[in-house]
Amino acid sequence: MKKVINWFLCIMLLVITTTACSLPTSRDLKGASARDETKDTNKYNAYIELSNQINGGMYGSIFNNYVDRFGWEEEIYIDDEFNGYSTTPFIPSVIEHASKTLNFASVEPSYGATDKKVTELMPIIIDMMNANNDIESYYTAKTYVDDDFEKGRELHKRYIALFEKYIEVGQQFLEEFSEITRERKYTDAEKLKNEDMLIRYYALLTVLRAQEIQEAFYNKGVGDDNILDFDVKEYEELYNMLAEDIEHYFEYAKDADRRKTEAWPSLEIFKTSIEGVKVTATDILRVLREQDPEINSDTKGKVTTGGRNAILSAFDRKVSFLVDAYNTSLNLTVVN
C-alpha cells in the first residue's frame, strides 16, 4: 500500500499545478445562455474546490495526517511513546457541503468520466469524514487507555480500507478532471484578452506560466535531487514567458481606471505571491546557468540545518500560494 500512496502524492503535486478557478462571464450574457453559463461555472468551480481540498486542502491534510501517525498498513502502528492523538472533526455543514458536491455529478452540463468519478469519490470522502469523527471522539475521550486500543484497531482497519479507495478513485478523478481544466484555462485566458480585460488576462496567464514550469520539471522526472539535469535552454524559454507576463500584469494593474472597469481587487497577497514566485523562478534560472544547486534567495544569509537545497519544493509552495491568492481575488466582489 505504501507504494500506491506515494505515487498518488506525486500525482497530487502535478494536479495541484493545473487547478485555477474558471472566470465566469455570465454577467455579460442574457437569458438561457446566461443560466447555462452560470450552471457550468458553478459545477466547474465545485470540482475545482474538490481538487484543491484533496491537494493539500482540508481533505488532504486531515486524511493524510492520520496515516502519517498510525501507518497505512491494515494493522495499526502505535509508537512506544504514544501520548494521544488529535484531529479536526468535520462539522455537519462540511459533510453537507460534500453531499452538494456529489449532487453536481448529475447536473448539466455533463463532464463525462469526471462526473462518474465524482459519483464514486464523494461517498468515500463522506464515509472518511464520519470515520475521522469517530476516531476523533475515541482519542479525545482516551478510550484507548481503557480498552488497550481494541476499538482503535477496528477504527484503523475501517479507515485504511476507505483510504485505499480514496487514493485510487481520487487519483482517477484528478486525472480525468485535469483534461477539462487543461483545455478550459487557456480558453478562459483568450476570452479575457478578447474582452480587453488585460489585468485579469495577465493575472491568469502569470498563474498558468508558473504552473507550466512545475509541469515541465515534473514531466521530465526532475526534482530537487537532480535539478541540474533540466535543460537550461528549455527553462529559459519558460522563465522568459513568465517574466514577461508578470511585467505586463504589473503594468496594467497600475491603471486605476482599468482596475475599476475590470473590478479587479489588487490584493496585496496576490502581488506578494507573484513576487515570491518570480524570485524563486529567477533562483532556479541561476541554479541551471551556474550549475550551482545551492542558490536560494529564501535561505541566503540564514542559519539552516543543512541538507540539500529544496528550491523546486519551495517553488511548488509559492505557486500554491499564488493559486490561492488568485482564487481569492476572483471570489471578491469589487463595488465601483
PLY file of the C-alpha trace (Angstrom):
ply
format ascii 1.0
element vertex 336
property float x
property float y
property float z
element edge 335
property int vertex1
property int vertex2
end_header
0.00 0.00 0.00
2.89 2.36 0.68
3.81 2.36 -2.99
0.26 3.34 -4.02
0.08 6.25 -1.59
3.48 7.65 -2.51
2.66 7.51 -6.21
-0.62 9.30 -5.63
1.17 12.06 -3.72
3.42 12.64 -6.73
0.35 12.90 -8.96
-1.18 15.30 -6.44
1.68 17.73 -6.91
1.14 17.77 -10.66
-2.60 18.19 -10.42
-2.18 20.99 -7.91
-0.35 22.89 -10.60
-3.23 22.58 -13.06
-6.05 24.00 -10.95
-7.30 27.58 -11.14
-10.86 28.85 -10.95
-12.69 29.46 -14.18
-13.58 33.06 -14.78
-17.35 33.43 -15.17
-18.56 35.80 -17.84
-22.30 35.22 -17.42
-22.76 38.82 -16.32
-22.30 39.72 -19.98
-24.84 37.18 -21.22
-28.63 37.14 -21.39
-31.46 34.66 -20.80
-30.94 30.92 -21.15
-27.37 31.40 -22.28
-26.54 33.18 -19.02
-28.24 30.47 -16.98
-26.34 27.72 -18.80
-23.07 29.60 -18.34
-23.75 30.05 -14.63
-24.63 26.38 -14.14
-21.48 25.34 -15.93
-19.33 27.75 -13.91
-20.83 26.62 -10.60
-20.20 22.98 -11.42
-16.68 23.63 -12.68
-15.75 25.61 -9.58
-17.24 22.93 -7.30
-14.90 20.41 -8.91
-12.02 22.86 -8.65
-12.73 23.15 -4.92
-12.78 19.36 -4.61
-9.42 19.12 -6.38
-7.90 21.70 -4.08
-9.35 20.04 -0.97
-7.65 16.81 -2.00
-4.44 18.58 -2.96
-3.23 19.93 0.34
-6.59 21.29 1.42
-8.80 20.10 4.25
-9.34 16.58 2.89
-5.70 16.02 2.05
-4.30 17.38 5.31
-6.74 15.68 7.69
-6.87 12.33 5.91
-3.10 12.14 5.42
-2.42 13.26 8.99
-3.98 10.08 10.37
-2.00 7.85 8.02
1.22 9.66 8.88
0.59 8.93 12.55
-0.74 5.37 12.52
0.60 3.99 9.24
-1.09 2.79 6.08
-0.92 -0.93 6.75
-4.01 -2.87 7.84
-2.57 -3.27 11.32
-2.29 -0.05 13.29
1.16 1.31 14.18
1.37 2.63 17.74
4.54 4.36 18.82
6.10 3.18 22.08
5.85 6.74 23.40
2.26 7.29 22.26
0.61 10.03 24.31
-2.58 10.75 22.42
-3.84 11.84 19.04
-5.91 14.80 17.92
-7.57 15.56 14.62
-10.02 18.11 13.30
-13.60 16.84 13.25
-15.78 17.51 10.23
-18.77 19.56 11.33
-22.22 18.75 9.87
-22.20 21.71 7.46
-18.93 20.49 5.90
-20.33 17.00 5.41
-23.48 18.53 3.92
-21.28 20.59 1.56
-19.62 17.38 0.39
-23.05 15.97 -0.42
-23.76 19.05 -2.53
-20.55 18.41 -4.47
-21.83 14.90 -5.17
-25.08 16.37 -6.50
-23.18 18.30 -9.17
-22.28 14.99 -10.83
-25.88 14.68 -12.05
-26.21 18.33 -13.11
-25.86 19.54 -16.70
-23.58 20.10 -18.50
-22.17 16.59 -18.40
-18.46 16.23 -17.64
-18.48 12.62 -18.75
-15.90 10.44 -17.00
-15.21 13.15 -14.43
-18.85 13.05 -13.27
-18.61 9.27 -12.89
-15.52 9.59 -10.72
-17.16 12.25 -8.55
-20.11 9.86 -8.08
-17.66 7.20 -6.86
-15.39 9.51 -4.86
-17.74 11.65 -2.78
-19.42 8.77 -0.88
-15.93 7.54 0.01
-14.95 11.01 1.25
-18.16 11.33 3.28
-17.54 7.90 4.85
-13.97 9.01 5.66
-15.29 12.17 7.29
-17.54 10.10 9.53
-14.73 7.65 10.29
-12.46 10.59 11.14
-15.09 11.92 13.54
-15.38 8.54 15.26
-11.59 8.44 15.58
-11.57 11.98 16.99
-14.15 11.04 19.63
-12.29 7.84 20.54
-8.92 9.52 21.11
-10.33 12.65 22.71
-12.11 10.50 25.30
-8.87 8.49 25.73
-10.90 5.29 25.42
-7.72 3.57 24.19
-6.49 3.61 27.79
-9.50 1.54 28.91
-9.69 -0.94 26.01
-5.97 -1.14 25.13
-6.67 0.11 21.57
-9.23 -2.62 20.83
-11.68 -0.23 19.22
-8.76 1.80 17.88
-7.66 -1.21 15.82
-11.18 -1.63 14.44
-11.39 2.06 13.55
-7.99 1.85 11.90
-8.96 -1.05 9.64
-12.14 0.75 8.65
-10.24 3.98 7.94
-7.43 2.37 5.95
-9.88 0.41 3.78
-11.55 3.72 2.91
-8.23 5.48 2.48
-7.09 2.95 -0.13
-10.28 3.60 -2.12
-9.81 7.37 -1.66
-6.30 7.16 -3.09
-7.35 5.06 -6.09
-10.53 6.90 -7.05
-9.13 10.29 -6.08
-6.25 9.82 -8.46
-8.64 8.83 -11.24
-10.81 11.89 -10.61
-7.82 14.23 -10.69
-6.56 12.75 -13.94
-9.96 12.97 -15.64
-10.65 16.50 -14.42
-7.18 17.71 -15.39
-8.13 17.08 -19.02
-11.02 19.51 -18.66
-9.01 22.16 -16.82
-6.16 21.92 -19.32
-8.49 22.85 -22.18
-10.55 25.36 -20.30
-7.95 27.55 -18.63
-6.46 28.75 -21.92
-9.93 29.32 -23.35
-10.69 31.48 -20.33
-7.50 33.44 -20.90
-8.28 34.17 -24.53
-11.80 35.22 -23.61
-10.40 37.78 -21.18
-7.97 39.10 -23.77
-10.70 39.48 -26.36
-12.83 41.41 -23.85
-9.89 43.76 -23.11
-9.75 42.51 -19.50
-5.99 42.73 -19.56
-5.34 42.86 -15.82
-7.31 39.67 -15.36
-5.77 38.20 -18.52
-2.19 38.67 -17.36
-3.06 37.65 -13.79
-4.38 34.33 -15.09
-1.52 33.97 -17.57
1.02 34.51 -14.79
-0.51 31.63 -12.83
-0.53 29.42 -15.92
3.11 30.20 -16.76
4.18 29.30 -13.23
2.24 26.05 -13.49
3.85 25.28 -16.84
7.25 25.44 -15.15
6.06 22.99 -12.49
4.70 20.64 -15.13
7.91 20.80 -17.18
10.05 19.66 -14.25
7.53 17.02 -13.22
7.18 15.58 -16.73
10.96 15.27 -17.06
11.22 13.50 -13.72
13.39 16.30 -12.32
13.22 17.24 -8.65
15.40 18.83 -6.02
17.88 15.96 -6.06
18.60 16.15 -9.80
17.66 19.71 -10.72
20.86 20.17 -12.73
19.59 17.58 -15.24
16.98 20.02 -16.57
17.90 21.71 -19.86
18.76 25.34 -19.22
17.60 26.49 -22.66
14.18 24.96 -22.18
13.90 26.61 -18.78
14.97 29.98 -20.14
12.06 29.92 -22.58
9.58 29.12 -19.80
11.13 31.71 -17.49
11.07 34.46 -20.11
7.35 33.93 -20.75
6.65 34.06 -17.02
8.73 37.21 -16.53
7.10 38.94 -19.49
3.57 38.21 -18.30
4.41 39.35 -14.76
5.71 42.60 -16.17
2.54 43.10 -18.19
0.36 42.35 -15.17
2.01 44.99 -13.01
1.92 47.47 -15.89
-1.85 47.15 -16.39
-2.63 46.77 -12.67
-1.23 50.27 -12.05
-4.07 51.77 -14.09
-6.79 52.77 -11.60
-9.41 53.25 -14.30
-8.72 49.81 -15.71
-8.88 48.24 -12.25
-12.29 49.83 -11.79
-13.53 48.71 -15.21
-12.36 45.15 -14.63
-13.48 45.11 -10.98
-10.03 43.83 -10.01
-9.30 43.97 -6.25
-5.48 44.22 -6.48
-4.94 42.27 -3.27
-1.56 42.71 -1.62
-1.37 38.96 -1.12
-1.62 38.41 -4.88
1.14 40.95 -5.51
3.48 39.40 -2.94
2.67 35.89 -4.20
3.68 36.89 -7.72
6.88 38.44 -6.40
7.66 35.29 -4.42
7.20 33.10 -7.49
9.38 35.44 -9.56
12.22 35.41 -7.02
12.35 31.62 -6.83
11.94 31.23 -10.60
14.95 33.53 -11.01
16.91 31.48 -8.50
16.14 28.33 -10.48
17.46 30.05 -13.60
20.69 30.91 -11.79
20.97 27.35 -10.47
20.79 25.97 -14.00
23.03 28.59 -15.60
25.71 28.43 -12.92
25.24 24.72 -12.21
25.12 25.56 -8.51
22.23 23.77 -6.74
22.75 25.74 -3.51
21.45 29.07 -4.83
18.32 30.11 -2.93
17.35 33.67 -2.02
14.99 32.40 0.70
17.86 30.89 2.70
20.64 33.33 1.84
22.20 34.76 4.98
20.13 32.48 7.22
21.27 29.71 9.54
19.93 26.41 8.20
20.02 22.86 9.49
21.90 21.57 6.47
20.88 19.08 3.82
20.00 19.59 0.19
18.58 22.83 -1.13
14.90 22.12 -1.91
14.35 25.01 -4.32
11.81 23.23 -6.53
9.78 22.28 -3.46
9.89 25.94 -2.45
8.70 26.91 -5.93
5.79 24.45 -5.65
4.72 26.01 -2.37
4.91 29.52 -3.76
2.84 28.58 -6.80
0.24 27.06 -4.47
0.14 30.35 -2.56
-0.22 32.18 -5.86
-3.15 29.99 -6.94
-4.84 30.56 -3.58
-4.34 34.32 -3.87
-5.64 34.30 -7.43
-8.74 32.33 -6.47
-9.32 34.67 -3.54
-9.12 37.63 -5.91
-11.75 36.08 -8.17
-14.12 35.46 -5.28
-14.07 39.06 -4.07
-16.77 41.47 -5.15
-15.47 44.92 -6.01
-18.01 47.73 -5.72
-17.37 50.55 -8.18
0 1
1 2
2 3
3 4
4 5
5 6
6 7
7 8
8 9
9 10
10 11
11 12
12 13
13 14
14 15
15 16
16 17
17 18
18 19
19 20
20 21
21 22
22 23
23 24
24 25
25 26
26 27
27 28
28 29
29 30
30 31
31 32
32 33
33 34
34 35
35 36
36 37
37 38
38 39
39 40
40 41
41 42
42 43
43 44
44 45
45 46
46 47
47 48
48 49
49 50
50 51
51 52
52 53
53 54
54 55
55 56
56 57
57 58
58 59
59 60
60 61
61 62
62 63
63 64
64 65
65 66
66 67
67 68
68 69
69 70
70 71
71 72
72 73
73 74
74 75
75 76
76 77
77 78
78 79
79 80
80 81
81 82
82 83
83 84
84 85
85 86
86 87
87 88
88 89
89 90
90 91
91 92
92 93
93 94
94 95
95 96
96 97
97 98
98 99
99 100
100 101
101 102
102 103
103 104
104 105
105 106
106 107
107 108
108 109
109 110
110 111
111 112
112 113
113 114
114 115
115 116
116 117
117 118
118 119
119 120
120 121
121 122
122 123
123 124
124 125
125 126
126 127
127 128
128 129
129 130
130 131
131 132
132 133
133 134
134 135
135 136
136 137
137 138
138 139
139 140
140 141
141 142
142 143
143 144
144 145
145 146
146 147
147 148
148 149
149 150
150 151
151 152
152 153
153 154
154 155
155 156
156 157
157 158
158 159
159 160
160 161
161 162
162 163
163 164
164 165
165 166
166 167
167 168
168 169
169 170
170 171
171 172
172 173
173 174
174 175
175 176
176 177
177 178
178 179
179 180
180 181
181 182
182 183
183 184
184 185
185 186
186 187
187 188
188 189
189 190
190 191
191 192
192 193
193 194
194 195
195 196
196 197
197 198
198 199
199 200
200 201
201 202
202 203
203 204
204 205
205 206
206 207
207 208
208 209
209 210
210 211
211 212
212 213
213 214
214 215
215 216
216 217
217 218
218 219
219 220
220 221
221 222
222 223
223 224
224 225
225 226
226 227
227 228
228 229
229 230
230 231
231 232
232 233
233 234
234 235
235 236
236 237
237 238
238 239
239 240
240 241
241 242
242 243
243 244
244 245
245 246
246 247
247 248
248 249
249 250
250 251
251 252
252 253
253 254
254 255
255 256
256 257
257 258
258 259
259 260
260 261
261 262
262 263
263 264
264 265
265 266
266 267
267 268
268 269
269 270
270 271
271 272
272 273
273 274
274 275
275 276
276 277
277 278
278 279
279 280
280 281
281 282
282 283
283 284
284 285
285 286
286 287
287 288
288 289
289 290
290 291
291 292
292 293
293 294
294 295
295 296
296 297
297 298
298 299
299 300
300 301
301 302
302 303
303 304
304 305
305 306
306 307
307 308
308 309
309 310
310 311
311 312
312 313
313 314
314 315
315 316
316 317
317 318
318 319
319 320
320 321
321 322
322 323
323 324
324 325
325 326
326 327
327 328
328 329
329 330
330 331
331 332
332 333
333 334
334 335
